[in-house]
Amino acid sequence: MNNLADNQVRTKSSTMSLKFKNLFKNPEMFTLIGFIILMAIMSFGSDQFLTTSNLTNVLRQVSIVGILAVGMTFVILIGGIDLSVGSVMALTGTMMAGMMINFSLPPILAILIGIAIGVLIGYITGSLVAYARIPAIIVTLAMMEIARGAGLLYTGGYPLSGLPGNFSVIGRGYVFGIIPVPVLIMAVVFLIAYIILNHLPFGRYIYAIGGNEEAVRLSGVKVKKYKIMVYVISGITASISGMILVSRLMSGQPNAGEGYELSAIAAVVLGGTSIAGGRGHIGGTLLGALLMGVLSNGLNLMGVSSYVQMVLTGIIIIGAIYFSSKKTVD
């Protein structure tokens, strides 16, 4: 009996040890640990960091990059990339502003037009990647220039102002006087993405395409269709981010969103999504976006130069991609 009890104890101990080891094999766990450590460092670095107003501001800022990162997660999961999201965000945002200012359209209609433009850009990008077989980095780099140029042409290079006052609720308002509206929108977008990736066939195909595209194609799945849909999703999330930014600034800025694509990529890769595709989780992307937001906010409070922050962002991206690639090889 004693031997049996000892064996059971050893088995339980071995099982718990294995679970513990597997837990720390999860890239999201390292992101979570890094996030907690960063929170502690920033709280010591500035006495303003842990104030309610500052944390609310962090969440509001994170919402824009976080929503962009949702679309980027879909793209990277299939082994692609989208460098155009910052420019698409600026173009769709200025188009929304222009519809309201120049044509007096109701905000909801202007928003739908802006999202439709994002869908169209995503469809064109996805079609070029899927059917013309042009590398995604080339297509999206070109689309980045096209969208940015189109936004500057539309506005003449000047900000558009004079938006209706009620439009500011999207970027500046609160739900129940507590939750910022952009944070609620981000939560809804992440929830929808979670459901798609974890509970729908579409999500399973996305992971499969990123893991072994040829095998998925041979199994009869229309890979090109799913590639296009992924870039359409990226266009939609870029449009939603553009809507929030315009509402927050109450101005259509054609130069907005510069560098946001790098922040979105950093959030996705930091969250554990493999840059090679096929592996990752939308929850990790949220952690990555929060980590980037906390880092930026904390460094601002400590008076660190924005140029230094750019260098740090680049280092973080390189480091995250290195460890992601190493994990894939292993």
Secondary structure, DSSP 8 states (H G I E B T S, - for coil): -HHHHHHHHHHHHHHHHHHHHHHTTSHHHHHHHHHHHHHHHHHHH-TTTTSHHHHHHHHHHHHHHHHHHHHHHHHHHTT---TTHHHHHHHHHHHHHHHHHHS---HHHHHHHHHHHHHHHHHHHHHHHHTS---HHHHHHHHHHHHHHHHHHHHTTS-B----GGGHHHHH-EETTTEEHHHHHHHHHHHHHHHHHHHSHHHHHHHHHHH-HHHHHHTT--HHHHHHHHHHHHHHHHHHHHHHHHHHHTSB-TTTTTTHHHHHHHHHHHTT--TTSS---HHHHHHHHHHHHHHHHHHHHTT--HHHHHHHHHHHHHHHHHHHHHHHH-
